[in-house]
Amino acid sequence: MLTDLLKWGSRRSASARSGDAPPPREEPVVTSKGLAKFVASLSQKDAPVLLDFGPVTGSNVEFCGERLGCKLFIEDIIADIDRHRRGTATEDLATLFEKRFTHQDGSIDGILFWDVFDFLDKKATLSLARQIVRLLRPGGAVLGFFCTTAVERAAF
């Protein structure tokens, strides 16, 4: 997943160049340098510590561990959100986020998340944002992806 994103902008193979053109997009493509800057930030540190808010993804683990030499912590808060969606959680997400992360203040060099905030209500969003600020080292980096289209999503 992360390694696939890093291939953006790379030279395409001859077979890819000679293939059919991709279908036209309804929305304009907006390029971002965020991923490259995030990786560059982590690459400058000796043994950076990375926190991923998503589930374990093999390609992400491989890239962060082998190429960047990161110590990687997985805190799958997507699973927490799903438990709330199903109604099996015992406390609200804002309260959960306040005590969910046991890492020391300022101990994380980089935080990575995909679409997490798109599923949270304002109270849970503020709680998670406070934890990001608390956990991140000075000079640390956050790479977050957000929904950019008009899609209805239920907040939990």
ABEGO torsion letter per residue (X at the ends): XAAAAAABGBBBBAAAAABBBBBBBABBBBBBAAAAAAAAAAAABBGBBBBBABBBBAAAAAAAAAAAGBBBBBBBAAAAAAAAAAGABABBAAAAAAAABABBBGABABBBBBGAAAABBAAAAAAAAAAAAAABBBGBBBBBBBBABBBBBBBX
